[in-house]
Amino acid sequence: MKKHAISHGLSVLICTIASALLIDIIRQYIPVVNRFLYDLSARILYVTGLPFSTAGFSLIMLASILAVIWGMAFAKMHQKEFVNRP
């Protein structure tokens, strides 16, 4: 159980750092995508009434997407391991 907790904690850290770097790159080089993320975040925050800044919520949203991709890759990587257990 400890191994999975470390893995999940590490994935959150890596996804958060990667999201911050990606948002910075997107902001500089792909302004259309940056505007889309900003508008989507603003709409979600308006509908839900969450007390976050739009830029901060964009980071959370992108980190969540990266975490889902990480989780899918982790599950796929360990799928054979779980199936072949005696």
KATA-V249332 format. One record per run of one state. SS is the DSSP state (H for helix, E for strand, C for the rest). FROM is the first residue (numbers start at 1). TO is the last residue. If there is no record, write none. Layout:
SS&FROM&TO + SS&FROM&TO
This chain:
C&1&1 + H&2&29 + C&30&30 + H&31&48 + C&49&53 + H&54&83 + C&84&86
